């Protein structure tokens, strides 16, 4: 998958973990979508539907990398803005592959020192060093996959004739 040499083993590990967990999220999202899992009611627009949740997660992956590149004064990573939610669900695999491909190289020359200092203000006003933002980027799809897995389990217990093997 990756023929890229990284200056920092930490960056390499987190880029690979992000790849693994974004893929896992998409597989979980597809299961939830196939089962027409209902998301809990909330005012958060990211949870308006499964399609908007997909756009939120893939768009956030774009946002994390573009932010890190901005903070480190690196070139724009060239990650496209995700299509609108209904169209994205039809193109989810291709768009995810685009995001992951564009994630591989931008941080290859970042040193361990650059990962930890200084801290930068995120778009949501929390301070992060680059290492912490990379970890946040890895955990974001993990958390949403976990949420969807919980909803799938709940749905399979509640639905008559449901497939318990999910």
Secondary structure, DSSP 8 states (H G I E B T S, - for coil): ------S-HHHHHHHHHHHHHHHHHHHHHHHHHHTT------S-GGGSSHHHHHHHHHHHHHHHHHHHHHHTT-----------HHHHHHTHHHHHHHHHHHHTTTTTT--HHHHHSS-EE-TTS-EE-HHHHHHHHHHHHHHHHHHHHHHHHHHHHHSTT--TT-
